[in-house]
Amino acid sequence: MKIDYNQRKFRIVKTSGLGELDQSQVFVYRQEGEILSCSYNGTQVRSGHLLGTVNSQDGSLIFSYHQINHQGELSSGICKSKPEMMDSGKIRLHERWEWLSGKRGKGESMLEEV
């Protein structure tokens, strides 16, 4: 399933683990070819960025992220995301992520296109 994520907006609907993201954050993805990027901030995150690739066959994503929270702590991690097309025609993303520096732990999140 080929998906163009450029300018699509996503919001977290649920998450587990020791993440610092919440439902107040909206992620606006930018895509050029197979490269995906996004800048974000929110209640707990002062500044964050993700950079990764889009699999042209199934629309899945793999990206690294780094962010600075409001306490000034820098953390980074990696995420794999699998898309699901909802009946509404919008995309739901099922994510598995893991902190690699700063924070520790793993978790899962679900994002939906808004």
C-alpha positions as CSV (number, residue, x, y, z in Angstrom):
1,M,0.0,0.0,0.0
2,K,1.7,3.2,-1.2
3,I,1.0,6.1,1.2
4,D,2.0,9.7,0.8
5,Y,2.4,11.1,4.3
6,N,3.3,14.7,3.3
7,Q,1.3,17.3,5.3
8,R,-0.8,14.6,7.0
9,K,-1.5,15.4,10.7
10,F,-1.6,12.7,13.4
11,R,-2.6,12.7,17.1
12,I,-1.8,10.1,19.7
13,V,-4.9,8.2,20.8
14,K,-3.1,5.9,23.3
15,T,0.4,5.1,24.4
16,S,2.2,2.9,26.9
17,G,5.6,2.9,28.5
18,L,7.6,5.9,29.7
19,G,6.8,8.2,26.8
20,E,6.7,12.0,27.0
21,L,4.1,12.5,24.4
22,D,0.4,13.0,24.9
23,Q,-2.9,13.6,23.1
24,S,-2.4,17.4,22.9
25,Q,0.4,17.0,20.4
26,V,-0.3,17.1,16.6
27,F,2.4,15.7,14.4
28,V,2.6,17.2,10.8
29,Y,4.6,14.8,8.7
30,R,6.7,16.0,5.7
31,Q,7.7,13.5,3.1
32,E,10.1,13.9,0.1
33,G,10.4,10.7,-1.8
34,E,11.0,8.0,0.8
35,I,12.3,10.4,3.5
36,L,9.9,11.3,6.3
37,S,10.5,14.2,8.9
38,C,8.6,16.0,11.5
39,S,9.1,18.7,14.2
40,Y,7.0,18.6,17.3
41,N,6.5,20.1,20.8
42,G,3.9,19.8,23.5
43,T,3.0,19.6,27.2
44,Q,6.1,17.7,28.2
45,V,8.4,18.2,25.1
46,R,10.0,21.6,24.5
47,S,11.4,20.5,21.1
48,G,11.4,17.2,19.2
49,H,12.3,15.9,15.7
50,L,11.9,12.7,13.8
51,L,13.7,11.5,10.7
52,G,13.1,8.3,8.9
53,T,12.0,6.4,5.8
54,V,8.7,5.3,4.3
55,N,8.6,1.7,2.9
56,S,7.2,2.2,-0.6
57,Q,5.7,-1.3,-0.6
58,D,3.6,-1.3,2.5
59,G,3.7,2.3,3.8
60,S,5.4,1.3,7.0
61,L,7.7,3.8,8.7
62,I,11.0,3.5,10.6
63,F,12.5,6.6,12.2
64,S,14.7,7.9,14.9
65,Y,13.6,10.6,17.2
66,H,15.2,13.0,19.6
67,Q,13.6,15.5,21.9
68,I,14.3,17.9,24.8
69,N,11.7,18.0,27.6
70,H,10.8,21.0,29.7
71,Q,13.4,20.0,32.3
72,G,16.1,20.3,29.7
73,E,16.7,16.5,29.4
74,L,17.8,15.2,25.9
75,S,16.5,11.8,24.9
76,S,16.5,9.8,21.7
77,G,15.0,6.6,20.4
78,I,13.8,4.6,17.4
79,C,10.3,3.7,16.3
80,K,8.7,1.3,13.8
81,S,5.2,2.2,12.6
82,K,2.7,0.1,10.7
83,P,-0.3,1.9,8.9
84,E,-3.9,0.7,8.9
85,M,-6.5,2.3,6.7
86,M,-9.6,3.1,8.7
87,D,-13.1,3.0,7.3
88,S,-13.1,6.8,7.2
89,G,-10.2,6.7,4.7
90,K,-7.8,8.1,7.3
91,I,-4.7,6.4,8.6
92,R,-4.1,4.8,12.0
93,L,-0.5,4.1,12.9
94,H,0.5,1.3,15.2
95,E,3.9,2.1,16.7
96,R,6.6,0.2,18.7
97,W,9.2,2.5,20.1
98,E,12.3,2.2,22.3
99,W,14.4,4.8,24.0
100,L,18.1,4.5,23.1
101,S,19.6,7.4,25.2
102,G,18.4,9.6,28.1
103,K,15.2,7.7,29.0
104,R,15.0,3.9,29.2
105,G,12.3,1.5,28.2
106,K,10.0,0.5,25.4
107,G,6.4,1.1,24.5
108,E,3.6,1.1,22.0
109,S,1.5,4.0,20.7
110,M,-1.4,4.4,18.4
111,L,-1.8,7.6,16.3
112,E,-4.7,8.6,14.1
113,E,-4.9,11.0,11.3
114,V,-6.8,14.2,12.2
